[in-house]
Amino acid sequence: MRGYFGVGADRINKAQNMGALMRTAHAFGASFVFTVGETYNSRELRHADTSGTTGNLPYYRFGSPDEMLLPQGCALVGVEITDDAIELPSFHHPKNAAYIMGPERGNLDPELVERCEHVIKIPTRFSVNVSLAGGIVMYDRMLCLGLFAPRPHRPGAPTEPAPVPAFGPPLWVRKQRRRDRKAAEAMLKDAKTDRGER
């Protein structure tokens, strides 16, 4: 899967929820995790994050939406139940994204919603736990951007193989070809110089 993603939560107040979200982000290959205005006891997070995410991924703690910084080219995607939010099954995930979950009680901060390039919602009858919502979004990202065999029309395993990545040959092969091409051009130039050609 190309690109990167980070996962965070707005004003989360339970260390257990943040720990579960961090563990899930770590399992799905997130590049970073973050919080905006968290109110939980940070000492409890060590016990709640059972995969040691903070020892393996950058963990950014922003006091307010104004302080939140993201890498250049990273799309902020809010996960919130609103009338105009895009339903998750219809959403194409950005290559580089930071997903921010709403708090356990209430909605995403309006300043954060304003900064979001996209706001998505999970089409359920009512809201689900913040860490569960994060897991659903990350799983959907993996399905959307990963290279998997297409699902069969009947129950069971895929009948077609997974698609081959279309990124071209590996970087080291391209670099070697470039070096070989430059060496051949230099040899041709030297040969022409030896013969007095231009």
N, C-alpha and C positions, 0 to 999 in steps of 0.2 A: 504494500500500500504506500503510495507516495504522499508527501506532505507530512504535517504534524498536527497535533491537537493538544489542547489543555482543557482541564475541567475545573470549575470553581462553583462557589455558592455565595449567595448574597445573604448577609445577616443571619447565618446559620447559628443556632443556639445549643445544639446537642453534639457533643464530641463523638458520640457513637455514630450519628448520621454522617458526620464529616469523615470519620475513620473508615466507614463502609464505602463512602464515595471515593476516598483516596485509594483504598485497596482495589476497588473495581477499576479505577483509572489506571493504576499500576498494571493490573492484569491485562487490560486492553491496549497497553503500549502508549499511554499518554506521555507527552514530553514535559508537562509541568502541571501542577495543581495550584489553586489559589483560593483565597477567601476575600470578601469585601465586607468589612464591618462585622466580623464574627463576634459572638458574645459568649461562646463556650469557654470552659476552663481548659487552657492549652495543655496543662499537665495531664488531663484525662485523655488527650489525643494519643499519647504514647501507648495506652492500653487498648484504645479503640482501633488504631491502625495496625492490624496484626501482620501486615506484609512489610512493614518498615519502609513505607513509601517515601517518607521525608529523608531517609538515608540514601534513596536511589533516584529521586526526582527533585528538581527545584520546587520549593513550596513558597509561594509569595503571599504575604498577608498585607492587604491594603485596608487602611482605616476607613476610607470613604470612596465613592465612585470617582471623585476628582483625582484621587491618588493612583487609581488603577492605570497601569501601563501594560501595553501588549506589544509584541514584536511587530515591526512594520510589515504590512501585508497580511496580518492575521485578522480574520473576520470574527467579530464578537457575535455569538448566537445565543439569544435568550431563550430559555425554556420556561414557558409561562402559559397559563390558560387565559387567552384573550379571544375576543370575537374575530379579530383579523389575523391571528397567528396561523402559520402554515401547518397543516397536519403532517406529522412526522412521516407517514408512509409516502407522501407526495413531495417530500423535500429532498433536494440534491445537496449533499453536504459540500461545503467549500473545502478545497485541498488543505488550506491552513486555517484552523479555527480554534476559538476558545469558547467553550460552552459554559454558560452561567445559569445555575439552577436558582429558582426562587426560594425564599425562606420557608421554614416549616409552617409558619403562620403568616399569612399575608401574601403580598405580591412582590415581584421584582421592583426595586427602587425605580421611580420614573426617570431619574437621570441615567440609570443603566439601560433602560428600555430605549431611551433616546439615542444612546451610543450603539445599540445593536444594529448590525446590518440585516439581520433576520431575527424574527421571533417565531419559534415553533411550539407546537403543543402535541402532547400524546393524546390521541383520541380515546379517552376513557370517560366513564360516566361522572367521575369525580377525581380529585387530585390523588396522587399516590405519594408515598414516602420519597423524600428528596434523593436519597441514595439509590432507590429503585428507579426513579425517573432518570437519573444519570446513567445507570446501567443500561436501560432501554435505549437511550440516545446513542451511547457508545456502541452497542450491538448493532443498531441500525446503521451507524457510520461504517462499521466494518463490513456489513452486507453491501452497502452502497458503493464503497470505494475499493473493496477487496477484490481479488481475482478468484472467484469461485465458479465451479461448474453451475450451469443454470439448473434451477429446480425442475424436476420432472412434472409432468401433468398428472401423473398417477402417484399413489403413495409409494414411498421407497427411495432408494438411492438414485443419484443422478445417472442418466444414461449417456450423457455427453461429458467429455473431459473438461477440466478447467481451462480457460483461455490462456494462451501463452502471452507473457508480458510483451507489449509492443514498444518497448523503450529502446530497441536496437541492441547492438552488442554491448557487453560490459565496458565500462569506462577504460579499463586498462587495455582492452583490445583496440578501442578507438585511438587512444594515445599512442600505442605501438604503430598502428597504421599511419598516423600523422608523422611520427618520427621516421618511419621507413620512406614515406613519400618525400619528406624534406631531404633525407639522405640521398635518394635517387635524383632529386632535382639538383642538389649540390654536385653530385658526380657528373651529371649531364652538363652542368655549367662549366665545371673544371675541364671536361673533355673538349668542349667548344673553345675554351680559352687556350688549351694546348694546341689546337688546330688553327688558331687565329680567327675563328668565326665569332660573329657577334650574336 
